[in-house]
Amino acid sequence: MKSRFFIMNLLGVFILSISSWQCEDNPIEADLSHLSLSVITLSIDSISVSSYWVAPNLGSNERLYLGTKNGLDVPVAFVGISDHFYWDYYFDSTVTFDSLHFILYSNDSLLTQSSTPNLYFKSDSQFNESKSTYLDFEGFTTADWEDLGLPIVNVNTDTNALFTHTELVWDIMSIDSMLMDTVDSNLIRNFAIQLTNRDTNFIELLSREATSGEKDPKVKMYFRQNIEVSEDSTFHDTVNVTIYSFGDISIIDPGSINTESTNLGLSNGIGLRSLVSISFDSVSLLEGSLIRKAQLTLPIDTSASSEGYNIIVDPIDESVDTGQYEVFEGFDPEKTLPESDLVILNNTKADVVFETDPYTGIGYPYRVSSDTEDGLFIISLKSFLQNITLGNETNLGFKVVANEKNDPFESIHFDLENESVKPILEIIYVAN
């Protein structure tokens, strides 16, 4: 047996040695001296920018906002609490509820009760975290909602007396029968929060996207249950249960949108987005060219733009048919734009505000992001442009949006009139 293992090991060493010798001493040889490769720089300044408007949705934001900031108003925010089997405990005669609390969190250590929102409940109110906008809540009022009042404010610190977070806690035992009505299969457990003085106040609370559960919006219930041990004895089991939010959203009202504005830029708060058209196709480079670098530079107006802004650039995937999209009240829903405007191969501005974004981006692997740097956005388009030259993709323009992590009350504006810095695409490529 030992000799067999020895032979096998020896054979393995021999094979490995042959393989190594072949790799190291017999490389594949190729004569490249006949090739005439050149490194070429191409600058394209035939670039146009246009803007369009989409009803703003803040459902994926890490904050819940209330109040007024930078001329934008958030009249209400909604929180939905999950349908959970713990609600069934209410109908168990052995269970006694001690307390029921609705809890929100903030990173503001200076919050006081006078600056906090009122909480409301209504069992048939609905919202969609990814789709709802202020268009769905025009004329919203809490007149027929259960008013749960103001919260108790708990400012929490760690063992070193350093601030950690603020809790807003509402006692909601007054609506326990509404929340625990498991007979109604269509019951919706949605809450609304609203500032009474939002014209002069503004607050930020943590949404469910901000943490992994610890500081999510939630309902916390405390109850006791009598557990029978024998015919003659029982004991009380004290239990607390947390039921988390399934969705939350701030409803932001952008006010009157001036579609005739000459400002081209981005803003999540007013739903301002942009489209960039670049004169580039499969014959822009010599056949067989290899792109080493491709950078699009977009200058911004630093006097009217926020610092530290991040944008996302995504090639447009397909042409657009506006017939399937509704527009804001005040515009003609039957109106359609010329196809040339929709694909944005010129510098014509769209003059409608879309309820949902009609421009579909390709996404991965071409979707890229960029931060402002010295008043410029510098975006790498190398991968997408290379695939255009290979005939794998078609250039229909680029959709440019503000990253959802930006402050929705901030914006940036492109500076297309700056004579010293114009929008430009610089390509460095190798050609034979």
N, C-alpha and C positions, 0 to 999 in steps of 0.2 A: 504493500500500500504506500509506504513512504517513497519507494522508487518511482511509482506512478506519478505522485505529486511532483517529484523532482523533475521528471521528464516534461510534464505539462508546464511547469514554471520555466524551464529552460527554453521550451518551444515558444512561450509567450515573450520571453526576453529577445529571442531571435527575430520573431515577427516584428516586435516594436523597433528593434535596431534597423531592420530593413526599411520600415516605414519612415523612420527618422532620416536614414541615409538618403532615401528618395526625395524627401521634402527639402533637406538641407543642401544636397550636392547636385540635384538635378532640377533646378528651377526652370519654369517655362520661359523660353526666350522669345522676344519679339523685337523686331526692328521698327522703331518709331521715327527714325530719322527722316523718312519721306513725308511725314506730316508737317504741315505749316500751321501751327496753332497761334491764334492771336487773342489777346485780351482786349475787349472792346467795351467802351462806356457809351451808353445810350441815355439821353435825357429826353423825357416826354413832358411837355408842359401843356398839352391839349387835354386839360382836365376841367371838368365842370362839377359844381356842387349845387344841389337843390335840397329843399327841406319839405317835410310833410308832417302831419300831426295825427297822433293816435290818442284816443281817450286814455288817460293815465291810469295804470293799475299798479298798486303798491303791495300786492299780496305776498310777494316773495321777499319783501324788505325785512331786515332784522329789527326794525323798530315799529312800534305803533305810535302814530303822531296824533295830536289833537291841538287845535288852535290855529293861529295865523303866523306865518313867517314869510318874509320876502314877498308879500303881496298874495301869497297862496293860502287858501283856507282849507282846513280839514275839519268839517263839521261833526263827524262821527266816525267811530271805529267799531268793528264787530269782532266778537270772539265766539266760536262755536265749541261746545263741550261734547266730548265723545259719548256715544251711546254705549254704555258699559253695563255688564251684568250686575255690578254692585247696586244699581238702582233697585234691583229686585228685592233687596233686603227690606225695603220699606213695608212690604206686604207680609213679612214674617212676624208673627206675634211675639216671637222671642227677642226681637230686636228693639232697642230703644236708642233713638238718635239724640246725641248730646249737643252737637253743633254742626253747622254746615257753612262753609266759607268759600267765597270766590276771591282768588288772589292774583294780582299782577305785580310785576317787578320793575324797578327803575334803577338806573345808575346815578340818579340825582340825589345827593345827600341833603339838599336844601328844600326838598318838597315839604309842604305843609298841607294840612287838610283843606285850607281855603284855596289852594292852587291845584287840587286834584279833581278828577271828573266824577260825575254822577254815573251810577250803574243802573241799567234798565234790563228788563227781561220780557220776552214775548215768545210764546210757544210756536207761532206759525211764521216767524220771520226767517228769510233765507238769504244767503249770499254765496257767491262762488269766489274762493280765494284767488284763483288764477284769471278770472274773467270780469268780476264785478267792477264797475266804475261809477262815478257820480251820476251817470246817465240812468243807472238802475235805481237811483234813490233821489231823483228830483222831487222836491217838495217833502222830503223826509221829516217826520215829526215823531216825538216820543209820547204824544198825547195819550195814546191808547196802550202804552207799555207800563209794566209794573215798575214803579220808581223805587229803587233800593238804596237811594241816598248816597252819601259820601263815605269813603273808607276810613278805617283807622290806619294811620301812617306809622310804620315801624322802621326806624333807621337802625340797621344792623352793623356791628363791628366785629372784628376778629379778636383773638386773645391779646393782641397788642394795641387794642383800642383804635385800630385803623378801619376806616369805612369800607364795607364790602358791598352792600346793596340796600335798597329801600323796598319794603313790602307795602303794598296797598291791599288791605284786607277788608272785605265786605261780609257782614253777617247776612246770609240769605235763607235763614230758617223760615222766614215768612212765606217763601214760595216752595217749601219742600214738597207739598202735595203736587204742585205743577211739574217739578223736576222728576219726581218719582212715579209719575203716571205711566206705568208699563203697559197698561191696557191699550193706550193709543199707540199703535204701531208707527204712525206718521209723526210722532212728537219730535219737534226740533228744539234742541236746547241751545239757543243762541242768545248772547248778551250784547248789548250796545253800551258804549261808554261815550260820554259827551260832556264837554266843558260848558258851564253856564256863562262864563265870561271869556269865550274864545277869541273875541276881537282884540283883547289886550293881554292874552295869556297864551303860552305855548309850552307843551310838555312832550317828552319822549318816554315811552315805556318799552319793555322788551317783548318782542314777538316770539312765537314758537321757533322761528328760524335762528334766533340769537344764541340759543343754548341747546344742549342735548337732553333737556328735561328738568334740570335743576331749577331753572328760573322761567320755565314755560308758564303761560297762563293756565290756571287750573282751578278745579273745585276740590276742596278737601273736606271729607266728612269724618266725624268721630261718632262711634256708636258702641253700645254694650249689647252683648248677646248672652242670654241665659242658656247655658249648656247643661243638660240633664246628665248626671253621672250615674245615678241609680234612681229608684223610685222615691227615695227619701232625701236625695241631695242634688243640688245644682251649684254651678259656680258661674260667675260673671266674667266673660272674656271681653276686655276693652280693645277695640280695634280702630285704627284710623286708615282711611283709604284715600288715595289721590287719583282723580280722574282728569286727564290732560285735555288740552285743546286739540281739536282736529284741524283747525284752520283759524286764521285771523287776518284782518285787513283794515287799513286806514282808507277812508273814502276821501280823496283829495279833489277839490274843486279848483280847476285852473282859471276860472273866471272867463271873461270874454277873450277868446283867442283871435288875434289879429293875423289872419292868413295873408294879408297884404304886406306884412312886415318884410323888410329887406334883410333882417337878421337871419343868418344861416348858422345853425348850431345844434345843440343837444340839450335836452332837459327831461328828466324823468317826471318832474312835477307837472309840467304842462304837456307832456307827451310829444315833445319836439324831437324829431329824428331827421337824419340827412341821408342823401344818396350821392354817391360819387361816380362820375363817368370818366373813364380813361380810354384814350384812343390807343388800344393795343389789341392785336389779334395774332393769329398763327403765322402771318408773314412779316411781322414786325422785326423778327430776328432771322439770321441766316439759318437754313435748314441744318439740323443737327447741333445747334448751339446748346451749350450748357450754361445755365444761369448760375453765377456764383453769388450774386447779391442783387436784390431788388427792393428798394426802399421808396415808399410814398411819403412825402412830407406835406403836412397840412398846417399852415400857420393859424394861430388864433389871436383874437383881440384880447390881450392881457388885461386891459382896463375894464373889460366887461365879462371876464371869465374867472372861474374859481380855480384856485391852486389845487394840485394833487388830484386832478380829474382823470378818470380812466374811461377809455372808450373801447368798443368792440366793433371790429370791421369784419363783414361777412359777405362773400360774393353772392349775388342774387342767383337763385336757383332756377327760376322760371319767370316768364312774363306774367302779367297781372291782369285779371279781369275784374274791374271794379263793380260790375253788375251784381256780384254776390255779396257785396259789403254795404252795410247801412252807414249813413253818415249822420253827423250831429243834426239835431233839430235847428232849423234856420237855414239849412242848405237843401238843395234839391236832391232827394234820394235817387232820382232817375238820371241824374247827370253822370255822364261818363267822360273820361278824359281821353284825348288821342293816344294811341298806342305808343307813339314816340315819347310822350311825356311820361307814360307809365314805366317804360323800360329805362327812362332817363338817359337818353343818348344826346341830349342837349341840355341847355341851362334853363329850362322852363320850370317854374314852381307849380306844384300841385296846389289847387285852391279849395280843397275839401279837407275835412278832418274825419279820419276813419274811426269807426267803432273798434275795429281790430286791425292789426297790422297786415296789409295786403301783400307785403314783400316777404318772400320766403328765402332765407339764407341757406346755403349749402351746409354750413356747419363744419364739423370735423372732416378732414384735417386742415381746412383752409381758414377757419374762424380764428382770428388773432385779436389780441388786445394791446393797448399802448397807453402809457401815462404821458402827461405833458412834460416837456423838457425844454426849458428856455423859450417858452412861448410857442413850441412846435409839438405836433404829433408826428412821430416817425414810425411808420408801420411797415413790417416786412411782408411782401407779397410774393416772395421767391417761389414757394411751392405751387401756388395757383397759376402764376404766369408761366412757369415751366410746363405745366400740364396743358395750358393753352397752346403753347408751341408744339406740343406733342399731339394735339388734336383731341385730347381727352376732355376738355372743358371749353365752354363758350363764355365770352366776356359780355355779360349783360349789365355790368355796373356792380357797385358795392353798397350794401346797406351799412350805415354807421349809426350805432345807438350808444347811449350812455350805459355804462356798467350799472347793474342794479344796486351795487354796494355804494355808489355815489349818494351823497345827500340829495334827496329829490327836490330840495328847495334851492339848490345851486344849479348853475348852468355854465356852458361854454359857448362862445360864438367864434366862428371861423372868420379870419381876416383875409379876404380875397382881393382887397384893394391896396395892399402893401406892395409898393414897387420894388422894395429890396428883397422881399421873400415871397415868392409866388408858390402856389401848389405845384409840385413837380414829382415825377417818378424817375428815379435814377436806377439804371440797370447795368450791372457789370457782368459780362458773359464771355465765354470762351467759344471761338468759332474756328473752323478749319478753313 
